[in-house]
């Protein structure tokens, strides 16, 4: 994967691991958790959150999809 500064390895993504509720605090970097919470509440868009975490848009979409799968909705039916 190529970035502005040169080549780097892709970041690992959580696959096939299920936790009850949200991910444990040690599983995500603090800036990634903040971006996920802002995306989940629809306060930020994907490009802004990806820049904040220093991830590509694709990595952010994959990570956010996993976050949504593991966390229950916050609205009342």
PyMOL Python script that loads the backbone (N, CA, C, O; Angstrom):
from pymol import cmd

cmd.read_pdbstr("""\
ATOM      1  N   UNK A   1       0.851  -1.165   0.000  1.00  0.00           N
ATOM      2  CA  UNK A   1       0.000   0.000   0.000  1.00  0.00           C
ATOM      3  C   UNK A   1       0.897   1.228   0.000  1.00  0.00           C
ATOM      4  O   UNK A   1       1.839   1.311   0.788  1.00  0.00           O
ATOM      5  N   UNK A   2       0.617   2.155  -0.857  1.00  0.00           N
ATOM      6  CA  UNK A   2       1.447   3.346  -0.972  1.00  0.00           C
ATOM      7  C   UNK A   2       0.789   4.523  -0.262  1.00  0.00           C
ATOM      8  O   UNK A   2      -0.407   4.764  -0.424  1.00  0.00           O
ATOM      9  N   UNK A   3       1.559   5.238   0.509  1.00  0.00           N
ATOM     10  CA  UNK A   3       1.117   6.474   1.155  1.00  0.00           C
ATOM     11  C   UNK A   3       2.054   7.586   0.740  1.00  0.00           C
ATOM     12  O   UNK A   3       3.046   7.337   0.055  1.00  0.00           O
ATOM     13  N   UNK A   4       1.756   8.804   1.143  1.00  0.00           N
ATOM     14  CA  UNK A   4       2.568   9.952   0.767  1.00  0.00           C
ATOM     15  C   UNK A   4       4.037   9.765   1.133  1.00  0.00           C
ATOM     16  O   UNK A   4       4.916  10.115   0.346  1.00  0.00           O
ATOM     17  N   UNK A   5       4.314   9.220   2.311  1.00  0.00           N
ATOM     18  CA  UNK A   5       5.680   9.084   2.780  1.00  0.00           C
ATOM     19  C   UNK A   5       6.411   7.880   2.235  1.00  0.00           C
ATOM     20  O   UNK A   5       7.611   7.742   2.476  1.00  0.00           O
ATOM     21  N   UNK A   6       5.734   6.995   1.506  1.00  0.00           N
ATOM     22  CA  UNK A   6       6.369   5.797   0.969  1.00  0.00           C
ATOM     23  C   UNK A   6       5.487   4.588   1.207  1.00  0.00           C
ATOM     24  O   UNK A   6       4.301   4.721   1.509  1.00  0.00           O
ATOM     25  N   UNK A   7       6.061   3.433   1.073  1.00  0.00           N
ATOM     26  CA  UNK A   7       5.313   2.190   1.218  1.00  0.00           C
ATOM     27  C   UNK A   7       5.161   1.837   2.690  1.00  0.00           C
ATOM     28  O   UNK A   7       6.053   2.077   3.504  1.00  0.00           O
ATOM     29  N   UNK A   8       4.009   1.261   3.008  1.00  0.00           N
ATOM     30  CA  UNK A   8       3.782   0.782   4.367  1.00  0.00           C
ATOM     31  C   UNK A   8       2.930  -0.477   4.307  1.00  0.00           C
ATOM     32  O   UNK A   8       2.266  -0.743   3.305  1.00  0.00           O
ATOM     33  N   UNK A   9       2.956  -1.233   5.364  1.00  0.00           N
ATOM     34  CA  UNK A   9       2.130  -2.434   5.441  1.00  0.00           C
ATOM     35  C   UNK A   9       0.711  -2.052   5.837  1.00  0.00           C
ATOM     36  O   UNK A   9       0.519  -1.082   6.569  1.00  0.00           O
ATOM     37  N   UNK A  10      -0.293  -2.803   5.364  1.00  0.00           N
ATOM     38  CA  UNK A  10      -1.665  -2.497   5.769  1.00  0.00           C
ATOM     39  C   UNK A  10      -1.854  -2.761   7.258  1.00  0.00           C
ATOM     40  O   UNK A  10      -1.229  -3.655   7.829  1.00  0.00           O
ATOM     41  N   UNK A  11      -2.717  -1.980   7.870  1.00  0.00           N
ATOM     42  CA  UNK A  11      -2.997  -2.160   9.290  1.00  0.00           C
ATOM     43  C   UNK A  11      -3.888  -3.385   9.499  1.00  0.00           C
ATOM     44  O   UNK A  11      -4.729  -3.690   8.653  1.00  0.00           O
ATOM     45  N   UNK A  12      -3.710  -4.082  10.609  1.00  0.00           N
ATOM     46  CA  UNK A  12      -4.571  -5.235  10.865  1.00  0.00           C
ATOM     47  C   UNK A  12      -5.995  -4.779  11.167  1.00  0.00           C
ATOM     48  O   UNK A  12      -6.208  -3.718  11.753  1.00  0.00           O
ATOM     49  N   UNK A  13      -6.955  -5.586  10.762  1.00  0.00           N
ATOM     50  CA  UNK A  13      -8.371  -5.323  11.014  1.00  0.00           C
ATOM     51  C   UNK A  13      -8.916  -6.520  11.769  1.00  0.00           C
ATOM     52  O   UNK A  13      -8.538  -7.660  11.498  1.00  0.00           O
ATOM     53  N   UNK A  14      -9.775  -6.269  12.684  1.00  0.00           N
ATOM     54  CA  UNK A  14     -10.358  -7.351  13.482  1.00  0.00           C
ATOM     55  C   UNK A  14     -11.324  -8.147  12.625  1.00  0.00           C
ATOM     56  O   UNK A  14     -12.316  -7.601  12.143  1.00  0.00           O
ATOM     57  N   UNK A  15     -11.046  -9.453  12.423  1.00  0.00           N
ATOM     58  CA  UNK A  15     -11.927 -10.331  11.658  1.00  0.00           C
ATOM     59  C   UNK A  15     -12.235 -11.568  12.484  1.00  0.00           C
ATOM     60  O   UNK A  15     -11.344 -12.157  13.096  1.00  0.00           O
ATOM     61  N   UNK A  16     -13.481 -11.949  12.494  1.00  0.00           N
ATOM     62  CA  UNK A  16     -13.864 -13.197  13.122  1.00  0.00           C
ATOM     63  C   UNK A  16     -13.833 -13.200  14.637  1.00  0.00           C
ATOM     64  O   UNK A  16     -13.915 -14.268  15.243  1.00  0.00           O
ATOM     65  N   UNK A  17     -13.721 -12.060  15.260  1.00  0.00           N
ATOM     66  CA  UNK A  17     -13.691 -11.993  16.715  1.00  0.00           C
ATOM     67  C   UNK A  17     -14.964 -11.293  17.178  1.00  0.00           C
ATOM     68  O   UNK A  17     -15.273 -10.201  16.702  1.00  0.00           O
ATOM     69  N   UNK A  18     -15.690 -11.891  18.078  1.00  0.00           N
ATOM     70  CA  UNK A  18     -16.922 -11.282  18.572  1.00  0.00           C
ATOM     71  C   UNK A  18     -16.790 -11.012  20.063  1.00  0.00           C
ATOM     72  O   UNK A  18     -16.401 -11.888  20.836  1.00  0.00           O
ATOM     73  N   UNK A  19     -17.114  -9.810  20.447  1.00  0.00           N
ATOM     74  CA  UNK A  19     -17.195  -9.442  21.846  1.00  0.00           C
ATOM     75  C   UNK A  19     -18.626  -9.057  22.144  1.00  0.00           C
ATOM     76  O   UNK A  19     -19.356  -8.636  21.246  1.00  0.00           O
ATOM     77  N   UNK A  20     -19.030  -9.193  23.371  1.00  0.00           N
ATOM     78  CA  UNK A  20     -20.340  -8.716  23.773  1.00  0.00           C
ATOM     79  C   UNK A  20     -20.247  -7.214  23.956  1.00  0.00           C
ATOM     80  O   UNK A  20     -19.401  -6.733  24.710  1.00  0.00           O
ATOM     81  N   UNK A  21     -21.102  -6.469  23.279  1.00  0.00           N
ATOM     82  CA  UNK A  21     -21.058  -5.017  23.384  1.00  0.00           C
ATOM     83  C   UNK A  21     -19.947  -4.450  22.527  1.00  0.00           C
ATOM     84  O   UNK A  21     -19.706  -4.932  21.420  1.00  0.00           O
ATOM     85  N   UNK A  22     -19.274  -3.441  23.024  1.00  0.00           N
ATOM     86  CA  UNK A  22     -18.232  -2.784  22.236  1.00  0.00           C
ATOM     87  C   UNK A  22     -16.886  -3.479  22.437  1.00  0.00           C
ATOM     88  O   UNK A  22     -16.733  -4.347  23.296  1.00  0.00           O
ATOM     89  N   UNK A  23     -15.929  -3.075  21.630  1.00  0.00           N
ATOM     90  CA  UNK A  23     -14.582  -3.636  21.737  1.00  0.00           C
ATOM     91  C   UNK A  23     -13.957  -3.243  23.066  1.00  0.00           C
ATOM     92  O   UNK A  23     -14.256  -2.171  23.592  1.00  0.00           O
ATOM     93  N   UNK A  24     -13.100  -4.086  23.617  1.00  0.00           N
ATOM     94  CA  UNK A  24     -12.421  -3.703  24.853  1.00  0.00           C
ATOM     95  C   UNK A  24     -11.533  -2.481  24.604  1.00  0.00           C
ATOM     96  O   UNK A  24     -11.043  -2.299  23.490  1.00  0.00           O
ATOM     97  N   UNK A  25     -11.319  -1.654  25.608  1.00  0.00           N
ATOM     98  CA  UNK A  25     -10.545  -0.425  25.421  1.00  0.00           C
ATOM     99  C   UNK A  25      -9.148  -0.649  24.854  1.00  0.00           C
ATOM    100  O   UNK A  25      -8.621   0.217  24.155  1.00  0.00           O
ATOM    101  N   UNK A  26      -8.548  -1.787  25.142  1.00  0.00           N
ATOM    102  CA  UNK A  26      -7.195  -2.033  24.662  1.00  0.00           C
ATOM    103  C   UNK A  26      -7.158  -2.415  23.186  1.00  0.00           C
ATOM    104  O   UNK A  26      -6.076  -2.477  22.601  1.00  0.00           O
ATOM    105  N   UNK A  27      -8.316  -2.675  22.567  1.00  0.00           N
ATOM    106  CA  UNK A  27      -8.350  -3.145  21.186  1.00  0.00           C
ATOM    107  C   UNK A  27      -8.220  -2.011  20.173  1.00  0.00           C
ATOM    108  O   UNK A  27      -7.876  -2.267  19.019  1.00  0.00           O
ATOM    109  N   UNK A  28      -8.484  -0.773  20.566  1.00  0.00           N
ATOM    110  CA  UNK A  28      -8.429   0.354  19.639  1.00  0.00           C
ATOM    111  C   UNK A  28      -7.560   1.466  20.181  1.00  0.00           C
ATOM    112  O   UNK A  28      -7.493   1.692  21.390  1.00  0.00           O
ATOM    113  N   UNK A  29      -6.897   2.155  19.273  1.00  0.00           N
ATOM    114  CA  UNK A  29      -6.154   3.342  19.678  1.00  0.00           C
ATOM    115  C   UNK A  29      -7.161   4.414  20.093  1.00  0.00           C
ATOM    116  O   UNK A  29      -8.275   4.426  19.569  1.00  0.00           O
ATOM    117  N   UNK A  30      -6.816   5.302  21.001  1.00  0.00           N
ATOM    118  CA  UNK A  30      -7.768   6.329  21.463  1.00  0.00           C
ATOM    119  C   UNK A  30      -8.300   7.205  20.333  1.00  0.00           C
ATOM    120  O   UNK A  30      -9.481   7.554  20.331  1.00  0.00           O
ATOM    121  N   UNK A  31      -7.445   7.567  19.371  1.00  0.00           N
ATOM    122  CA  UNK A  31      -7.933   8.412  18.279  1.00  0.00           C
ATOM    123  C   UNK A  31      -8.901   7.657  17.367  1.00  0.00           C
ATOM    124  O   UNK A  31      -9.820   8.250  16.803  1.00  0.00           O
ATOM    125  N   UNK A  32      -8.689   6.348  17.227  1.00  0.00           N
ATOM    126  CA  UNK A  32      -9.615   5.546  16.428  1.00  0.00           C
ATOM    127  C   UNK A  32     -10.960   5.427  17.131  1.00  0.00           C
ATOM    128  O   UNK A  32     -12.007   5.530  16.493  1.00  0.00           O
ATOM    129  N   UNK A  33     -10.936   5.212  18.434  1.00  0.00           N
ATOM    130  CA  UNK A  33     -12.192   5.118  19.191  1.00  0.00           C
ATOM    131  C   UNK A  33     -12.973   6.435  19.094  1.00  0.00           C
ATOM    132  O   UNK A  33     -14.187   6.422  18.894  1.00  0.00           O
ATOM    133  N   UNK A  34     -12.282   7.562  19.235  1.00  0.00           N
ATOM    134  CA  UNK A  34     -12.933   8.871  19.130  1.00  0.00           C
ATOM    135  C   UNK A  34     -13.575   9.044  17.751  1.00  0.00           C
ATOM    136  O   UNK A  34     -14.708   9.513  17.645  1.00  0.00           O
ATOM    137  N   UNK A  35     -12.852   8.665  16.703  1.00  0.00           N
ATOM    138  CA  UNK A  35     -13.391   8.787  15.346  1.00  0.00           C
ATOM    139  C   UNK A  35     -14.604   7.885  15.151  1.00  0.00           C
ATOM    140  O   UNK A  35     -15.577   8.286  14.513  1.00  0.00           O
ATOM    141  N   UNK A  36     -14.554   6.675  15.692  1.00  0.00           N
ATOM    142  CA  UNK A  36     -15.695   5.758  15.571  1.00  0.00           C
ATOM    143  C   UNK A  36     -16.927   6.330  16.263  1.00  0.00           C
ATOM    144  O   UNK A  36     -18.033   6.265  15.727  1.00  0.00           O
ATOM    145  N   UNK A  37     -16.734   6.884  17.444  1.00  0.00           N
ATOM    146  CA  UNK A  37     -17.868   7.474  18.171  1.00  0.00           C
ATOM    147  C   UNK A  37     -18.442   8.665  17.420  1.00  0.00           C
ATOM    148  O   UNK A  37     -19.659   8.847  17.389  1.00  0.00           O
ATOM    149  N   UNK A  38     -17.577   9.485  16.809  1.00  0.00           N
ATOM    150  CA  UNK A  38     -18.056  10.638  16.041  1.00  0.00           C
ATOM    151  C   UNK A  38     -18.790  10.192  14.767  1.00  0.00           C
ATOM    152  O   UNK A  38     -19.804  10.785  14.397  1.00  0.00           O
ATOM    153  N   UNK A  39     -18.288   9.165  14.109  1.00  0.00           N
ATOM    154  CA  UNK A  39     -18.975   8.633  12.934  1.00  0.00           C
ATOM    155  C   UNK A  39     -20.307   8.011  13.314  1.00  0.00           C
ATOM    156  O   UNK A  39     -21.311   8.219  12.632  1.00  0.00           O
ATOM    157  N   UNK A  40     -20.319   7.252  14.398  1.00  0.00           N
ATOM    158  CA  UNK A  40     -21.529   6.563  14.852  1.00  0.00           C
ATOM    159  C   UNK A  40     -22.625   7.566  15.188  1.00  0.00           C
ATOM    160  O   UNK A  40     -23.804   7.296  14.959  1.00  0.00           O
ATOM    161  N   UNK A  41     -22.249   8.711  15.723  1.00  0.00           N
ATOM    162  CA  UNK A  41     -23.217   9.755  16.070  1.00  0.00           C
ATOM    163  C   UNK A  41     -23.491  10.695  14.887  1.00  0.00           C
ATOM    164  O   UNK A  41     -24.241  11.661  15.026  1.00  0.00           O
ATOM    165  N   UNK A  42     -22.888  10.417  13.733  1.00  0.00           N
ATOM    166  CA  UNK A  42     -23.056  11.211  12.505  1.00  0.00           C
ATOM    167  C   UNK A  42     -22.597  12.654  12.685  1.00  0.00           C
ATOM    168  O   UNK A  42     -23.187  13.564  12.102  1.00  0.00           O
ATOM    169  N   UNK A  43     -21.560  12.876  13.478  1.00  0.00           N
ATOM    170  CA  UNK A  43     -20.984  14.211  13.642  1.00  0.00           C
ATOM    171  C   UNK A  43     -19.850  14.456  12.648  1.00  0.00           C
ATOM    172  O   UNK A  43     -19.578  15.597  12.275  1.00  0.00           O
ATOM    173  N   UNK A  44     -19.185  13.366  12.217  1.00  0.00           N
ATOM    174  CA  UNK A  44     -18.101  13.467  11.255  1.00  0.00           C
ATOM    175  C   UNK A  44     -18.447  12.626  10.032  1.00  0.00           C
ATOM    176  O   UNK A  44     -19.308  11.749  10.091  1.00  0.00           O
ATOM    177  N   UNK A  45     -17.760  12.909   8.920  1.00  0.00           N
ATOM    178  CA  UNK A  45     -17.879  12.050   7.753  1.00  0.00           C
ATOM    179  C   UNK A  45     -16.636  11.158   7.662  1.00  0.00           C
ATOM    180  O   UNK A  45     -15.678  11.333   8.415  1.00  0.00           O
ATOM    181  N   UNK A  46     -16.664  10.205   6.736  1.00  0.00           N
ATOM    182  CA  UNK A  46     -15.567   9.234   6.635  1.00  0.00           C
ATOM    183  C   UNK A  46     -14.223   9.902   6.328  1.00  0.00           C
ATOM    184  O   UNK A  46     -13.227   9.554   6.963  1.00  0.00           O
ATOM    185  N   UNK A  47     -14.152  10.846   5.383  1.00  0.00           N
ATOM    186  CA  UNK A  47     -12.837  11.457   5.125  1.00  0.00           C
ATOM    187  C   UNK A  47     -12.246  12.173   6.353  1.00  0.00           C
ATOM    188  O   UNK A  47     -11.046  12.077   6.608  1.00  0.00           O
ATOM    189  N   UNK A  48     -13.078  12.880   7.100  1.00  0.00           N
ATOM    190  CA  UNK A  48     -12.575  13.585   8.283  1.00  0.00           C
ATOM    191  C   UNK A  48     -12.091  12.593   9.337  1.00  0.00           C
ATOM    192  O   UNK A  48     -11.031  12.788   9.933  1.00  0.00           O
ATOM    193  N   UNK A  49     -12.863  11.528   9.569  1.00  0.00           N
ATOM    194  CA  UNK A  49     -12.467  10.522  10.556  1.00  0.00           C
ATOM    195  C   UNK A  49     -11.199   9.783  10.119  1.00  0.00           C
ATOM    196  O   UNK A  49     -10.338   9.494  10.949  1.00  0.00           O
ATOM    197  N   UNK A  50     -11.078   9.480   8.844  1.00  0.00           N
ATOM    198  CA  UNK A  50      -9.892   8.780   8.337  1.00  0.00           C
ATOM    199  C   UNK A  50      -8.644   9.645   8.496  1.00  0.00           C
ATOM    200  O   UNK A  50      -7.588   9.146   8.885  1.00  0.00           O
ATOM    201  N   UNK A  51      -8.759  10.930   8.199  1.00  0.00           N
ATOM    202  CA  UNK A  51      -7.619  11.828   8.384  1.00  0.00           C
ATOM    203  C   UNK A  51      -7.228  11.936   9.852  1.00  0.00           C
ATOM    204  O   UNK A  51      -6.042  11.982  10.178  1.00  0.00           O
ATOM    205  N   UNK A  52      -8.217  11.976  10.736  1.00  0.00           N
ATOM    206  CA  UNK A  52      -7.963  12.070  12.176  1.00  0.00           C
ATOM    207  C   UNK A  52      -7.193  10.852  12.679  1.00  0.00           C
ATOM    208  O   UNK A  52      -6.322  10.978  13.540  1.00  0.00           O
ATOM    209  N   UNK A  53      -7.515   9.669  12.141  1.00  0.00           N
ATOM    210  CA  UNK A  53      -6.881   8.411  12.577  1.00  0.00           C
ATOM    211  C   UNK A  53      -5.643   8.047  11.775  1.00  0.00           C
ATOM    212  O   UNK A  53      -4.943   7.090  12.104  1.00  0.00           O
ATOM    213  N   UNK A  54      -5.371   8.812  10.719  1.00  0.00           N
ATOM    214  CA  UNK A  54      -4.277   8.485   9.816  1.00  0.00           C
ATOM    215  C   UNK A  54      -4.504   7.126   9.141  1.00  0.00           C
ATOM    216  O   UNK A  54      -3.584   6.317   9.022  1.00  0.00           O
ATOM    217  N   UNK A  55      -5.748   6.894   8.702  1.00  0.00           N
ATOM    218  CA  UNK A  55      -6.112   5.695   7.950  1.00  0.00           C
ATOM    219  C   UNK A  55      -6.558   6.106   6.554  1.00  0.00           C
ATOM    220  O   UNK A  55      -6.894   7.267   6.318  1.00  0.00           O
ATOM    221  N   UNK A  56      -6.562   5.148   5.628  1.00  0.00           N
ATOM    222  CA  UNK A  56      -7.146   5.425   4.320  1.00  0.00           C
ATOM    223  C   UNK A  56      -8.664   5.364   4.455  1.00  0.00           C
ATOM    224  O   UNK A  56      -9.187   4.865   5.452  1.00  0.00           O
ATOM    225  N   UNK A  57      -9.366   5.875   3.444  1.00  0.00           N
ATOM    226  CA  UNK A  57     -10.830   5.839   3.491  1.00  0.00           C
ATOM    227  C   UNK A  57     -11.320   4.399   3.525  1.00  0.00           C
ATOM    228  O   UNK A  57     -12.267   4.074   4.242  1.00  0.00           O
ATOM    229  N   UNK A  58     -10.675   3.542   2.751  1.00  0.00           N
ATOM    230  CA  UNK A  58     -11.090   2.140   2.707  1.00  0.00           C
ATOM    231  C   UNK A  58     -10.894   1.470   4.071  1.00  0.00           C
ATOM    232  O   UNK A  58     -11.767   0.738   4.537  1.00  0.00           O
ATOM    233  N   UNK A  59      -9.755   1.722   4.703  1.00  0.00           N
ATOM    234  CA  UNK A  59      -9.509   1.153   6.035  1.00  0.00           C
ATOM    235  C   UNK A  59     -10.549   1.665   7.037  1.00  0.00           C
ATOM    236  O   UNK A  59     -11.026   0.907   7.881  1.00  0.00           O
ATOM    237  N   UNK A  60     -10.895   2.944   6.942  1.00  0.00           N
ATOM    238  CA  UNK A  60     -11.885   3.513   7.856  1.00  0.00           C
ATOM    239  C   UNK A  60     -13.259   2.890   7.631  1.00  0.00           C
ATOM    240  O   UNK A  60     -13.972   2.601   8.593  1.00  0.00           O
ATOM    241  N   UNK A  61     -13.637   2.680   6.374  1.00  0.00           N
ATOM    242  CA  UNK A  61     -14.930   2.063   6.075  1.00  0.00           C
ATOM    243  C   UNK A  61     -14.997   0.641   6.628  1.00  0.00           C
ATOM    244  O   UNK A  61     -16.007   0.241   7.206  1.00  0.00           O
ATOM    245  N   UNK A  62     -13.920  -0.116   6.450  1.00  0.00           N
ATOM    246  CA  UNK A  62     -13.881  -1.486   6.948  1.00  0.00           C
ATOM    247  C   UNK A  62     -13.952  -1.504   8.477  1.00  0.00           C
ATOM    248  O   UNK A  62     -14.705  -2.286   9.058  1.00  0.00           O
ATOM    249  N   UNK A  63     -13.181  -0.654   9.113  1.00  0.00           N
ATOM    250  CA  UNK A  63     -13.147  -0.593  10.577  1.00  0.00           C
ATOM    251  C   UNK A  63     -14.488  -0.131  11.129  1.00  0.00           C
ATOM    252  O   UNK A  63     -14.969  -0.679  12.121  1.00  0.00           O
ATOM    253  N   UNK A  64     -15.100   0.877  10.496  1.00  0.00           N
ATOM    254  CA  UNK A  64     -16.382   1.383  10.964  1.00  0.00           C
ATOM    255  C   UNK A  64     -17.493   0.356  10.755  1.00  0.00           C
ATOM    256  O   UNK A  64     -18.394   0.247  11.586  1.00  0.00           O
ATOM    257  N   UNK A  65     -17.440  -0.383   9.675  1.00  0.00           N
ATOM    258  CA  UNK A  65     -18.417  -1.444   9.437  1.00  0.00           C
ATOM    259  C   UNK A  65     -18.359  -2.485  10.555  1.00  0.00           C
ATOM    260  O   UNK A  65     -19.389  -2.940  11.053  1.00  0.00           O
ATOM    261  N   UNK A  66     -17.153  -2.848  10.935  1.00  0.00           N
ATOM    262  CA  UNK A  66     -16.970  -3.808  12.040  1.00  0.00           C
ATOM    263  C   UNK A  66     -17.459  -3.216  13.364  1.00  0.00           C
ATOM    264  O   UNK A  66     -18.079  -3.913  14.166  1.00  0.00           O
ATOM    265  N   UNK A  67     -17.182  -1.941  13.589  1.00  0.00           N
ATOM    266  CA  UNK A  67     -17.636  -1.252  14.802  1.00  0.00           C
ATOM    267  C   UNK A  67     -19.170  -1.266  14.872  1.00  0.00           C
ATOM    268  O   UNK A  67     -19.747  -1.524  15.928  1.00  0.00           O
ATOM    269  N   UNK A  68     -19.816  -0.986  13.741  1.00  0.00           N
ATOM    270  CA  UNK A  68     -21.289  -0.987  13.711  1.00  0.00           C
ATOM    271  C   UNK A  68     -21.854  -2.376  13.957  1.00  0.00           C
ATOM    272  O   UNK A  68     -22.895  -2.521  14.598  1.00  0.00           O
ATOM    273  N   UNK A  69     -21.174  -3.392  13.453  1.00  0.00           N
ATOM    274  CA  UNK A  69     -21.645  -4.767  13.649  1.00  0.00           C
ATOM    275  C   UNK A  69     -21.578  -5.179  15.115  1.00  0.00           C
ATOM    276  O   UNK A  69     -22.413  -5.952  15.584  1.00  0.00           O
ATOM    277  N   UNK A  70     -20.588  -4.666  15.835  1.00  0.00           N
ATOM    278  CA  UNK A  70     -20.375  -5.086  17.216  1.00  0.00           C
ATOM    279  C   UNK A  70     -21.081  -4.211  18.254  1.00  0.00           C
ATOM    280  O   UNK A  70     -21.151  -4.591  19.422  1.00  0.00           O
ATOM    281  N   UNK A  71     -21.600  -3.057  17.858  1.00  0.00           N
ATOM    282  CA  UNK A  71     -22.240  -2.151  18.810  1.00  0.00           C
ATOM    283  C   UNK A  71     -23.717  -2.007  18.512  1.00  0.00           C
ATOM    284  O   UNK A  71     -24.098  -1.858  17.352  1.00  0.00           O
ATOM    285  N   UNK A  72     -24.559  -2.048  19.537  1.00  0.00           N
ATOM    286  CA  UNK A  72     -26.008  -1.937  19.320  1.00  0.00           C
ATOM    287  C   UNK A  72     -26.393  -0.516  18.932  1.00  0.00           C
ATOM    288  O   UNK A  72     -25.660   0.422  19.243  1.00  0.00           O
ATOM    289  N   UNK A  73     -27.537  -0.334  18.253  1.00  0.00           N
ATOM    290  CA  UNK A  73     -27.985   1.019  17.913  1.00  0.00           C
ATOM    291  C   UNK A  73     -28.301   1.809  19.169  1.00  0.00           C
ATOM    292  O   UNK A  73     -28.630   1.241  20.210  1.00  0.00           O
ATOM    293  N   UNK A  74     -28.199   3.118  19.059  1.00  0.00           N
ATOM    294  CA  UNK A  74     -28.445   3.973  20.239  1.00  0.00           C
ATOM    295  C   UNK A  74     -29.812   4.642  20.195  1.00  0.00           C
ATOM    296  O   UNK A  74     -30.182   5.331  21.145  1.00  0.00           O
ATOM    297  N   UNK A  75     -30.567   4.462  19.128  1.00  0.00           N
ATOM    298  CA  UNK A  75     -31.875   5.077  19.033  1.00  0.00           C
ATOM    299  C   UNK A  75     -32.948   4.175  19.656  1.00  0.00           C
ATOM    300  O   UNK A  75     -32.749   2.969  19.795  1.00  0.00           O
ATOM    301  N   UNK A  76     -34.065   4.763  20.022  1.00  0.00           N
ATOM    302  CA  UNK A  76     -35.182   3.990  20.576  1.00  0.00           C
ATOM    303  C   UNK A  76     -36.180   3.732  19.477  1.00  0.00           C
ATOM    304  O   UNK A  76     -36.491   4.622  18.685  1.00  0.00           O
ATOM    305  N   UNK A  77     -36.686   2.512  19.428  1.00  0.00           N
ATOM    306  CA  UNK A  77     -37.659   2.141  18.380  1.00  0.00           C
ATOM    307  C   UNK A  77     -39.039   2.623  18.722  1.00  0.00           C
ATOM    308  O   UNK A  77     -39.977   2.400  17.957  1.00  0.00           O
TER     309      UNK A  77
END
""", "prot")
cmd.dss("prot")
cmd.show_as("cartoon", "prot")
cmd.util.cbc("prot")
cmd.orient("prot")
